[in-house]
């Protein structure tokens, strides 16, 4: 959706997975305005770090080309970091 809205060069995926339960949610003081209460639901085929390998093929089957996929998987973040911090 976001790639169609603004372009794939402005999309990046964060690979942070949270395994906390409701008790951890309260302990760490998550703010429900920004992070909903567990249980958290992940996209089909992505249940943790080991499944990250499935993302490339899913992006390809969704019509993204290799350059766009590389950007979405991290290169777009590097471009932002370089623009902010320089080389």
PADREN-576295 format. One record per residue: x, y, z of N, C-alpha, C, CB in turn. Coordinates in nm, 3 decimals. Glycine has a CB too. Example, Ala and Ser with C-alpha at 12.3 -4.5 7.8 and 13.67 -1.06 7.14 Angstrom:
<site n_east="1.319" n_north="-0.569" n_up="0.780" ca_east="1.230" ca_north="-0.450" ca_up="0.780" c_east="1.320" c_north="-0.330" c_up="0.780" cb_east="1.131" cb_north="-0.447" cb_up="0.905"/>
<site n_east="1.285" n_north="-0.225" n_up="0.708" ca_east="1.367" ca_north="-0.106" ca_up="0.714" c_east="1.290" c_north="0.003" c_up="0.787" cb_east="1.408" cb_north="-0.060" cb_up="0.572"/>
This chain:
<site n_east="0.082" n_north="-0.119" n_up="0.000" ca_east="0.000" ca_north="0.000" ca_up="0.000" c_east="0.087" c_north="0.126" c_up="0.000" cb_east="-0.094" cb_north="-0.001" cb_up="0.121"/>
<site n_east="0.184" n_north="0.130" n_up="0.091" ca_east="0.270" ca_north="0.248" ca_up="0.102" c_east="0.353" c_north="0.266" c_up="-0.026" cb_east="0.363" cb_north="0.237" cb_up="0.225"/>
<site n_east="0.405" n_north="0.156" n_up="-0.080" ca_east="0.483" ca_north="0.165" ca_up="-0.203" c_east="0.399" c_north="0.222" c_up="-0.317" cb_east="0.538" cb_north="0.027" cb_up="-0.242"/>
<site n_east="0.274" n_north="0.185" n_up="-0.324" ca_east="0.185" ca_north="0.240" ca_up="-0.428" c_east="0.153" c_north="0.386" c_up="-0.401" cb_east="0.056" cb_north="0.158" cb_up="-0.435"/>
<site n_east="0.150" n_north="0.423" n_up="-0.276" ca_east="0.116" ca_north="0.560" ca_up="-0.238" c_east="0.230" c_north="0.658" c_up="-0.263" cb_east="0.076" cb_north="0.564" cb_up="-0.092"/>
<site n_east="0.352" n_north="0.622" n_up="-0.221" ca_east="0.465" ca_north="0.716" ca_up="-0.228" c_east="0.582" c_north="0.666" c_up="-0.312" cb_east="0.514" cb_north="0.747" cb_up="-0.090"/>
<site n_east="0.582" n_north="0.539" n_up="-0.347" ca_east="0.690" ca_north="0.480" ca_up="-0.425" c_east="0.776" c_north="0.388" c_up="-0.341" cb_east="0.777" cb_north="0.589" cb_up="-0.486"/>
<site n_east="0.823" n_north="0.278" n_up="-0.398" ca_east="0.900" ca_north="0.180" ca_up="-0.323" c_east="1.033" c_north="0.233" c_up="-0.271" cb_east="0.926" cb_north="0.060" cb_up="-0.408"/>
<site n_east="1.084" n_north="0.341" n_up="-0.330" ca_east="1.211" ca_north="0.397" ca_up="-0.283" c_east="1.197" c_north="0.464" c_up="-0.146" cb_east="1.264" cb_north="0.497" cb_up="-0.384"/>
<site n_east="1.073" n_north="0.477" n_up="-0.097" ca_east="1.048" ca_north="0.537" ca_up="0.035" c_east="0.998" c_north="0.435" c_up="0.137" cb_east="0.947" cb_north="0.650" cb_up="0.022"/>
<site n_east="1.014" n_north="0.307" n_up="0.106" ca_east="0.966" ca_north="0.202" ca_up="0.194" c_east="1.085" c_north="0.123" c_up="0.249" cb_east="0.868" cb_north="0.107" cb_up="0.120"/>
<site n_east="1.078" n_north="0.089" n_up="0.376" ca_east="1.179" ca_north="0.004" ca_up="0.437" c_east="1.115" c_north="-0.083" c_up="0.543" cb_east="1.293" cb_north="0.088" cb_up="0.497"/>
<site n_east="1.159" n_north="-0.205" n_up="0.552" ca_east="1.104" ca_north="-0.297" ca_up="0.651" c_east="1.198" c_north="-0.308" c_up="0.770" cb_east="1.080" cb_north="-0.436" cb_up="0.590"/>
<site n_east="1.142" n_north="-0.296" n_up="0.889" ca_east="1.219" ca_north="-0.318" ca_up="1.011" c_east="1.203" c_north="-0.463" c_up="1.054" cb_east="1.174" cb_north="-0.222" cb_up="1.124"/>
<site n_east="1.311" n_north="-0.526" n_up="1.086" ca_east="1.306" ca_north="-0.667" ca_up="1.124" c_east="1.314" c_north="-0.682" c_up="1.275" cb_east="1.421" cb_north="-0.745" cb_up="1.057"/>
<site n_east="1.230" n_north="-0.608" n_up="1.344" ca_east="1.224" ca_north="-0.621" ca_up="1.488" c_east="1.098" c_north="-0.699" c_up="1.523" cb_east="1.226" cb_north="-0.482" cb_up="1.558"/>
<site n_east="1.117" n_north="-0.811" n_up="1.586" ca_east="1.006" ca_north="-0.895" ca_up="1.627" c_east="0.994" c_north="-0.889" c_up="1.778" cb_east="1.025" cb_north="-1.042" cb_up="1.578"/>
<site n_east="0.873" n_north="-0.876" n_up="1.827" ca_east="0.850" ca_north="-0.870" ca_up="1.970" c_east="0.783" c_north="-1.001" c_up="2.013" cb_east="0.762" cb_north="-0.747" cb_up="2.007"/>
<site n_east="0.841" n_north="-1.062" n_up="2.114" ca_east="0.786" ca_north="-1.187" ca_up="2.166" c_east="0.726" c_north="-1.167" c_up="2.305" cb_east="0.895" cb_north="-1.295" cb_up="2.171"/>
<site n_east="0.706" n_north="-1.041" n_up="2.345" ca_east="0.651" ca_north="-1.016" ca_up="2.477" c_east="0.504" c_north="-1.058" c_up="2.483" cb_east="0.666" cb_north="-0.868" cb_up="2.512"/>
<site n_east="0.462" n_north="-1.088" n_up="2.607" ca_east="0.322" ca_north="-1.117" ca_up="2.629" c_east="0.260" c_north="-0.997" c_up="2.702" cb_east="0.303" cb_north="-1.249" cb_up="2.712"/>
<site n_east="0.135" n_north="-1.010" n_up="2.745" ca_east="0.067" ca_north="-0.897" ca_up="2.809" c_east="0.136" c_north="-0.854" c_up="2.939" cb_east="-0.078" cb_north="-0.933" cb_up="2.837"/>
<site n_east="0.190" n_north="-0.948" n_up="3.012" ca_east="0.261" ca_north="-0.913" ca_up="3.136" c_east="0.385" c_north="-0.828" c_up="3.104" cb_east="0.302" cb_north="-1.042" cb_up="3.213"/>
<site n_east="0.460" n_north="-0.867" n_up="3.001" ca_east="0.577" ca_north="-0.789" ca_up="2.959" c_east="0.533" c_north="-0.650" c_up="2.909" cb_east="0.656" cb_north="-0.864" cb_up="2.848"/>
<site n_east="0.424" n_north="-0.646" n_up="2.838" ca_east="0.371" ca_north="-0.520" ca_up="2.785" c_east="0.350" c_north="-0.420" c_up="2.898" cb_east="0.239" cb_north="-0.544" cb_up="2.709"/>
<site n_east="0.289" n_north="-0.466" n_up="3.006" ca_east="0.266" ca_north="-0.379" ca_up="3.121" c_east="0.397" c_north="-0.345" c_up="3.190" cb_east="0.169" cb_north="-0.446" cb_up="3.220"/>
<site n_east="0.484" n_north="-0.444" n_up="3.206" ca_east="0.612" ca_north="-0.422" ca_up="3.275" c_east="0.697" c_north="-0.316" c_up="3.203" cb_east="0.690" cb_north="-0.554" cb_up="3.284"/>
<site n_east="0.705" n_north="-0.325" n_up="3.070" ca_east="0.787" ca_north="-0.232" ca_up="2.993" c_east="0.717" c_north="-0.099" c_up="2.965" cb_east="0.828" cb_north="-0.295" cb_up="2.861"/>
<site n_east="0.590" n_north="-0.090" n_up="2.997" ca_east="0.517" ca_north="0.035" ca_up="2.985" c_east="0.489" c_north="0.079" c_up="2.842" cb_east="0.593" cb_north="0.140" cb_up="3.054"/>
<site n_east="0.459" n_north="-0.017" n_up="2.755" ca_east="0.423" ca_north="0.020" ca_up="2.618" c_east="0.304" c_north="0.115" c_up="2.620" cb_east="0.391" cb_north="-0.105" cb_up="2.534"/>
<site n_east="0.302" n_north="0.207" n_up="2.529" ca_east="0.194" ca_north="0.304" ca_up="2.520" c_east="0.094" c_north="0.256" c_up="2.415" cb_east="0.248" cb_north="0.447" cb_up="2.484"/>
<site n_east="-0.030" n_north="0.225" n_up="2.456" ca_east="-0.128" ca_north="0.170" ca_up="2.361" c_east="-0.167" c_north="0.267" c_up="2.249" cb_east="-0.252" cb_north="0.129" cb_up="2.435"/>
<site n_east="-0.130" n_north="0.394" n_up="2.263" ca_east="-0.156" ca_north="0.487" ca_up="2.152" c_east="-0.066" c_north="0.455" c_up="2.033" cb_east="-0.133" cb_north="0.632" cb_up="2.197"/>
<site n_east="0.048" n_north="0.391" n_up="2.058" ca_east="0.145" ca_north="0.363" ca_up="1.952" c_east="0.165" c_north="0.214" c_up="1.926" cb_east="0.277" cb_north="0.425" cb_up="1.987"/>
<site n_east="0.149" n_north="0.134" n_up="2.028" ca_east="0.171" ca_north="-0.011" ca_up="2.015" c_east="0.051" c_north="-0.082" c_up="2.077" cb_east="0.305" cb_north="-0.057" cb_up="2.084"/>
<site n_east="-0.024" n_north="-0.157" n_up="1.998" ca_east="-0.142" ca_north="-0.225" ca_up="2.053" c_east="-0.101" c_north="-0.336" c_up="2.151" cb_east="-0.227" cb_north="-0.284" cb_up="1.939"/>
<site n_east="-0.194" n_north="-0.374" n_up="2.235" ca_east="-0.169" ca_north="-0.482" ca_up="2.331" c_east="-0.153" c_north="-0.615" c_up="2.256" cb_east="-0.284" cb_north="-0.492" cb_up="2.436"/>
<site n_east="-0.072" n_north="-0.706" n_up="2.310" ca_east="-0.062" ca_north="-0.840" ca_up="2.252" c_east="-0.196" c_north="-0.913" c_up="2.267" cb_east="0.053" cb_north="-0.921" cb_up="2.318"/>
<site n_east="-0.216" n_north="-1.020" n_up="2.192" ca_east="-0.117" ca_north="-1.087" ca_up="2.106" c_east="-0.100" c_north="-1.012" c_up="1.975" cb_east="-0.158" cb_north="-1.232" cb_up="2.079"/>
<site n_east="0.022" n_north="-1.010" n_up="1.928" ca_east="0.054" ca_north="-0.944" ca_up="1.802" c_east="0.048" c_north="-1.046" c_up="1.689" cb_east="0.193" cb_north="-0.877" cb_up="1.808"/>
<site n_east="-0.001" n_north="-1.002" n_up="1.577" ca_east="-0.020" ca_north="-1.091" ca_up="1.462" c_east="0.080" c_north="-1.053" c_up="1.354" cb_east="-0.167" cb_north="-1.084" cb_up="1.408"/>
<site n_east="0.151" n_north="-1.152" n_up="1.303" ca_east="0.251" ca_north="-1.130" ca_up="1.198" c_east="0.194" c_north="-1.175" c_up="1.064" cb_east="0.383" cb_north="-1.206" cb_up="1.229"/>
<site n_east="0.247" n_north="-1.122" n_up="0.955" ca_east="0.200" ca_north="-1.166" ca_up="0.823" c_east="0.219" c_north="-1.317" c_up="0.805" cb_east="0.275" cb_north="-1.090" cb_up="0.712"/>
<site n_east="0.133" n_north="-1.377" n_up="0.727" ca_east="0.141" ca_north="-1.520" ca_up="0.701" c_east="0.279" c_north="-1.554" c_up="0.646" cb_east="0.031" cb_north="-1.565" cb_up="0.602"/>
<site n_east="0.343" n_north="-1.656" n_up="0.702" ca_east="0.475" ca_north="-1.698" ca_up="0.658" c_east="0.589" c_north="-1.626" c_up="0.726" cb_east="0.487" cb_north="-1.680" cb_up="0.512"/>
<site n_east="0.559" n_north="-1.528" n_up="0.812" ca_east="0.662" ca_north="-1.453" ca_up="0.885" c_east="0.629" c_north="-1.464" c_up="1.034" cb_east="0.668" cb_north="-1.302" cb_up="0.838"/>
<site n_east="0.693" n_north="-1.558" n_up="1.102" ca_east="0.666" ca_north="-1.576" ca_up="1.244" c_east="0.786" c_north="-1.542" c_up="1.332" cb_east="0.623" cb_north="-1.718" cb_up="1.272"/>
<site n_east="0.896" n_north="-1.505" n_up="1.269" ca_east="1.017" ca_north="-1.470" ca_up="1.343" c_east="1.131" c_north="-1.446" c_up="1.247" cb_east="1.053" cb_north="-1.579" cb_up="1.443"/>
<site n_east="1.249" n_north="-1.426" n_up="1.303" ca_east="1.367" ca_north="-1.394" ca_up="1.221" c_east="1.399" c_north="-1.500" c_up="1.117" cb_east="1.486" cb_north="-1.375" cb_up="1.311"/>
<site n_east="1.380" n_north="-1.625" n_up="1.150" ca_east="1.413" ca_north="-1.733" ca_up="1.057" c_east="1.330" c_north="-1.727" c_up="0.930" cb_east="1.394" cb_north="-1.867" cb_up="1.123"/>
<site n_east="1.214" n_north="-1.666" n_up="0.937" ca_east="1.125" ca_north="-1.657" ca_up="0.821" c_east="1.150" c_north="-1.534" c_up="0.735" cb_east="0.982" cb_north="-1.657" cb_up="0.867"/>
<site n_east="1.243" n_north="-1.449" n_up="0.773" ca_east="1.270" ca_north="-1.328" ca_up="0.697" c_east="1.308" c_north="-1.360" c_up="0.552" cb_east="1.381" cb_north="-1.248" cb_up="0.764"/>
<site n_east="1.362" n_north="-1.478" n_up="0.530" ca_east="1.400" ca_north="-1.519" ca_up="0.393" c_east="1.280" c_north="-1.525" c_up="0.300" cb_east="1.469" cb_north="-1.656" cb_up="0.397"/>
<site n_east="1.160" n_north="-1.534" n_up="0.353" ca_east="1.038" ca_north="-1.541" ca_up="0.272" c_east="0.997" c_north="-1.405" c_up="0.215" cb_east="0.925" cb_north="-1.597" cb_up="0.354"/>
<site n_east="1.053" n_north="-1.298" n_up="0.267" ca_east="1.009" ca_north="-1.165" ca_up="0.228" c_east="1.046" c_north="-1.132" c_up="0.084" cb_east="1.067" cb_north="-1.060" cb_up="0.321"/>
<site n_east="1.167" n_north="-1.165" n_up="0.043" ca_east="1.211" ca_north="-1.135" ca_up="-0.095" c_east="1.118" c_north="-1.197" c_up="-0.199" cb_east="1.354" cb_north="-1.185" cb_up="-0.117"/>
<site n_east="1.089" n_north="-1.325" n_up="-0.181" ca_east="1.004" ca_north="-1.392" ca_up="-0.281" c_east="0.862" c_north="-1.335" c_up="-0.278" cb_east="1.000" cb_north="-1.544" cb_up="-0.256"/>
<site n_east="0.813" n_north="-1.297" n_up="-0.160" ca_east="0.680" ca_north="-1.238" ca_up="-0.152" c_east="0.677" c_north="-1.102" c_up="-0.221" cb_east="0.636" cb_north="-1.223" cb_up="-0.004"/>
<site n_east="0.782" n_north="-1.022" n_up="-0.204" ca_east="0.789" ca_north="-0.893" ca_up="-0.272" c_east="0.797" c_north="-0.912" c_up="-0.423" cb_east="0.910" cb_north="-0.811" cb_up="-0.222"/>
<site n_east="0.878" n_north="-1.011" n_up="-0.467" ca_east="0.891" ca_north="-1.038" ca_up="-0.610" c_east="0.756" c_north="-1.080" c_up="-0.669" cb_east="0.997" cb_north="-1.148" cb_up="-0.635"/>
<site n_east="0.686" n_north="-1.168" n_up="-0.599" ca_east="0.556" ca_north="-1.214" ca_up="-0.651" c_east="0.452" c_north="-1.103" c_up="-0.646" cb_east="0.507" cb_north="-1.335" cb_up="-0.571"/>
<site n_east="0.479" n_north="-0.998" n_up="-0.568" ca_east="0.388" ca_north="-0.883" ca_up="-0.563" c_east="0.421" c_north="-0.780" c_up="-0.671" cb_east="0.394" cb_north="-0.817" cb_up="-0.426"/>
<site n_east="0.524" n_north="-0.808" n_up="-0.753" ca_east="0.554" ca_north="-0.722" ca_up="-0.866" c_east="0.672" c_north="-0.627" c_up="-0.849" cb_east="0.436" cb_north="-0.643" cb_up="-0.897"/>
<site n_east="0.742" n_north="-0.636" n_up="-0.738" ca_east="0.860" ca_north="-0.550" ca_up="-0.718" c_east="0.979" c_north="-0.608" c_up="-0.794" cb_east="0.893" cb_north="-0.535" cb_up="-0.568"/>
<site n_east="1.061" n_north="-0.520" n_up="-0.852" ca_east="1.180" ca_north="-0.568" ca_up="-0.921" c_east="1.295" c_north="-0.580" c_up="-0.821" cb_east="1.219" cb_north="-0.472" cb_up="-1.038"/>
<site n_east="1.407" n_north="-0.636" n_up="-0.866" ca_east="1.520" ca_north="-0.665" ca_up="-0.777" c_east="1.573" c_north="-0.539" c_up="-0.708" cb_east="1.633" cb_north="-0.733" cb_up="-0.856"/>
<site n_east="1.584" n_north="-0.429" n_up="-0.781" ca_east="1.635" ca_north="-0.304" ca_up="-0.723" c_east="1.540" c_north="-0.253" c_up="-0.613" cb_east="1.650" cb_north="-0.196" cb_up="-0.833"/>
<site n_east="1.410" n_north="-0.262" n_up="-0.638" ca_east="1.313" ca_north="-0.218" ca_up="-0.539" c_east="1.318" c_north="-0.306" c_up="-0.414" cb_east="1.173" cb_north="-0.220" cb_up="-0.598"/>
<site n_east="1.333" n_north="-0.437" n_up="-0.435" ca_east="1.340" ca_north="-0.530" ca_up="-0.323" c_east="1.462" c_north="-0.502" c_up="-0.237" cb_east="1.343" cb_north="-0.675" cb_up="-0.374"/>
<site n_east="1.575" n_north="-0.481" n_up="-0.299" ca_east="1.698" ca_north="-0.449" ca_up="-0.225" c_east="1.679" c_north="-0.321" c_up="-0.144" cb_east="1.819" cb_north="-0.435" cb_up="-0.322"/>
<site n_east="1.613" n_north="-0.223" n_up="-0.204" ca_east="1.585" ca_north="-0.100" ca_up="-0.132" c_east="1.494" c_north="-0.122" c_up="-0.012" cb_east="1.522" cb_north="0.001" cb_up="-0.224"/>
<site n_east="1.387" n_north="-0.193" n_up="-0.032" ca_east="1.290" ca_north="-0.219" ca_up="0.075" c_east="1.354" c_north="-0.298" c_up="0.189" cb_east="1.169" cb_north="-0.295" cb_up="0.020"/>
<site n_east="1.444" n_north="-0.390" n_up="0.155" ca_east="1.507" ca_north="-0.473" ca_up="0.257" c_east="1.621" c_north="-0.404" c_up="0.331" cb_east="1.558" cb_north="-0.599" cb_up="0.194"/>
<site n_east="1.654" n_north="-0.280" n_up="0.295" ca_east="1.756" ca_north="-0.212" ca_up="0.373" c_east="1.827" c_north="-0.097" c_up="0.306" cb_east="1.854" cb_north="-0.308" cb_up="0.414"/>
<site n_east="1.843" n_north="-0.103" n_up="0.175" ca_east="1.919" ca_north="0.002" ca_up="0.108" c_east="1.853" c_north="0.139" c_up="0.119" cb_east="1.938" cb_north="-0.034" cb_up="-0.038"/>
<site n_east="1.720" n_north="0.141" n_up="0.124" ca_east="1.652" ca_north="0.270" ca_up="0.139" c_east="1.687" c_north="0.335" c_up="0.273" cb_east="1.499" cb_north="0.252" cb_up="0.127"/>
<site n_east="1.702" n_north="0.254" n_up="0.377" ca_east="1.745" ca_north="0.307" ca_up="0.507" c_east="1.886" c_north="0.366" c_up="0.496" cb_east="1.741" cb_north="0.196" cb_up="0.615"/>
<site n_east="1.974" n_north="0.295" n_up="0.426" ca_east="2.112" ca_north="0.343" ca_up="0.411" c_east="2.116" c_north="0.478" c_up="0.341" cb_east="2.197" cb_north="0.241" cb_up="0.334"/>
<site n_east="2.029" n_north="0.497" n_up="0.241" ca_east="2.022" ca_north="0.625" ca_up="0.171" c_east="1.980" c_north="0.738" c_up="0.265" cb_east="1.925" cb_north="0.617" cb_up="0.053"/>
<site n_east="1.885" n_north="0.709" n_up="0.352" ca_east="1.840" ca_north="0.809" ca_up="0.449" c_east="1.953" c_north="0.840" c_up="0.548" cb_east="1.714" cb_north="0.759" cb_up="0.525"/>
<site n_east="2.020" n_north="0.736" n_up="0.599" ca_east="2.129" ca_north="0.757" ca_up="0.693" c_east="2.240" c_north="0.840" c_up="0.632" cb_east="2.184" cb_north="0.624" cb_up="0.741"/>
<site n_east="2.272" n_north="0.811" n_up="0.506" ca_east="2.378" ca_north="0.887" ca_up="0.437" c_east="2.337" c_north="1.034" c_up="0.420" cb_east="2.408" cb_north="0.823" cb_up="0.299"/>
<site n_east="2.209" n_north="1.055" n_up="0.387" ca_east="2.162" ca_north="1.193" ca_up="0.370" c_east="2.168" c_north="1.269" c_up="0.502" cb_east="2.018" cb_north="1.194" cb_up="0.314"/>
<site n_east="2.137" n_north="1.202" n_up="0.611" ca_east="2.136" ca_north="1.268" ca_up="0.743" c_east="2.277" c_north="1.286" c_up="0.797" cb_east="2.054" cb_north="1.186" cb_up="0.843"/>
<site n_east="2.357" n_north="1.180" n_up="0.792" ca_east="2.489" ca_north="1.181" ca_up="0.856" c_east="2.605" c_north="1.204" c_up="0.760" cb_east="2.510" cb_north="1.052" cb_up="0.928"/>
<site n_east="2.578" n_north="1.197" n_up="0.632" ca_east="2.686" ca_north="1.211" ca_up="0.535" c_east="2.761" c_north="1.080" c_up="0.518" cb_east="2.783" cb_north="1.321" cb_up="0.578"/>
<site n_east="2.862" n_north="1.086" n_up="0.431" ca_east="2.937" ca_north="0.962" ca_up="0.402" c_east="3.039" c_north="0.933" c_up="0.507" cb_east="3.006" cb_north="0.971" cb_up="0.268"/>
